[in-house]
């Protein structure tokens, strides 16, 4: 009995010794060193807000005087419409925006005004008005007008008379230009034999006579 017990203890001791040796021979798992500093924060790229003028393709130093001239159409129809869209949309807030006349996009009528004899009149003697916009042109030039049908009339001043030519109606297309020739009677009005009188309507013709005279427009 004692012999069996001794053999069992020896076997148990050998098993424990083998287990101990196996555990010592196993490779240890590598241990990562603890960070000594906090990781740097990641930068999130954000697009810088574009200046309103740059969005429209306008220079950033677009000064007020140049903007007013552009809104008036002096630098071409395309730039006028681009600027006025920004003005009316509230992107540009400048005094010069008033020249847009609250119309974001217009078409353009390029004008020539001549007499029925084909000769032009001095610009300061001629006015072109329309029934579709608040603008007017002094003589030959251009008018930027809203899209749609529009009737234009040329008038010249001769003495106390306003002499008006026949009206012409055109179709205005936003962003496009057209050409229009307006005529005004070239004959001299008034002269020898014209009698004027004044009444509650102002100065009116009382009688006509003499060569080259005619009724006012």
ChimeraX attribute file (.defattr): number of C-alpha atoms within 10 A of each C-alpha:
attribute: neighborCount
match mode: 1-to-1
recipient: residues
	/A:1	5
	/A:2	7
	/A:3	7
	/A:4	9
	/A:5	10
	/A:6	11
	/A:7	11
	/A:8	12
	/A:9	11
	/A:10	12
	/A:11	12
	/A:12	12
	/A:13	12
	/A:14	12
	/A:15	11
	/A:16	12
	/A:17	11
	/A:18	11
	/A:19	11
	/A:20	11
	/A:21	10
	/A:22	10
	/A:23	10
	/A:24	9
	/A:25	8
	/A:26	8
	/A:27	7
	/A:28	8
	/A:29	6
	/A:30	6
	/A:31	6
	/A:32	6
	/A:33	6
	/A:34	6
	/A:35	7
	/A:36	6
	/A:37	6
	/A:38	6
	/A:39	7
	/A:40	6
	/A:41	6
	/A:42	6
	/A:43	6
	/A:44	6
	/A:45	6
	/A:46	6
	/A:47	6
	/A:48	6
	/A:49	7
	/A:50	8
	/A:51	13
	/A:52	14
	/A:53	16
	/A:54	12
	/A:55	12
	/A:56	14
	/A:57	12
	/A:58	15
	/A:59	12
	/A:60	11
	/A:61	9
	/A:62	12
	/A:63	10
	/A:64	13
	/A:65	12
	/A:66	14
	/A:67	24
	/A:68	21
	/A:69	16
	/A:70	24
	/A:71	27
	/A:72	24
	/A:73	23
	/A:74	14
	/A:75	13
	/A:76	13
	/A:77	22
	/A:78	15
	/A:79	19
	/A:80	25
	/A:81	24
	/A:82	17
	/A:83	29
	/A:84	29
	/A:85	21
	/A:86	18
	/A:87	23
	/A:88	18
	/A:89	11
	/A:90	11
	/A:91	15
	/A:92	17
	/A:93	12
	/A:94	14
	/A:95	12
	/A:96	20
	/A:97	24
	/A:98	16
	/A:99	19
	/A:100	23
	/A:101	15
	/A:102	12
	/A:103	18
	/A:104	19
	/A:105	22
	/A:106	25
	/A:107	22
	/A:108	22
	/A:109	22
	/A:110	15
	/A:111	21
	/A:112	18
	/A:113	28
	/A:114	22
	/A:115	16
	/A:116	14
	/A:117	11
	/A:118	12
	/A:119	12
	/A:120	17
	/A:121	17
	/A:122	13
	/A:123	14
	/A:124	11
	/A:125	13
	/A:126	23
	/A:127	18
	/A:128	24
	/A:129	18
	/A:130	19
	/A:131	13
	/A:132	15
	/A:133	16
	/A:134	11
	/A:135	15
	/A:136	17
	/A:137	18
	/A:138	20
	/A:139	23
	/A:140	22
	/A:141	14
	/A:142	22
	/A:143	25
	/A:144	28
	/A:145	25
	/A:146	20
	/A:147	18
	/A:148	13
	/A:149	13
	/A:150	16
	/A:151	14
	/A:152	22
	/A:153	19
	/A:154	28
	/A:155	25
	/A:156	26
	/A:157	14
	/A:158	14
	/A:159	8
	/A:160	12
	/A:161	17
	/A:162	15
	/A:163	18
	/A:164	19
	/A:165	22
	/A:166	13
	/A:167	15
	/A:168	15
	/A:169	13
	/A:170	14
	/A:171	14
	/A:172	21
	/A:173	18
	/A:174	18
	/A:175	16
	/A:176	14
	/A:177	16
	/A:178	14
	/A:179	11
	/A:180	16
	/A:181	13
	/A:182	21
	/A:183	23
	/A:184	25
	/A:185	18
	/A:186	17
	/A:187	12
	/A:188	11
	/A:189	22
	/A:190	23
	/A:191	14
	/A:192	12
	/A:193	13
	/A:194	16
	/A:195	13
	/A:196	13
	/A:197	10
	/A:198	10
	/A:199	7
	/A:200	6
	/A:201	6
	/A:202	7
	/A:203	12
	/A:204	15
	/A:205	14
	/A:206	10
	/A:207	11
	/A:208	17
	/A:209	13
	/A:210	11
	/A:211	12
	/A:212	12
	/A:213	16
	/A:214	15
	/A:215	12
	/A:216	14
	/A:217	15
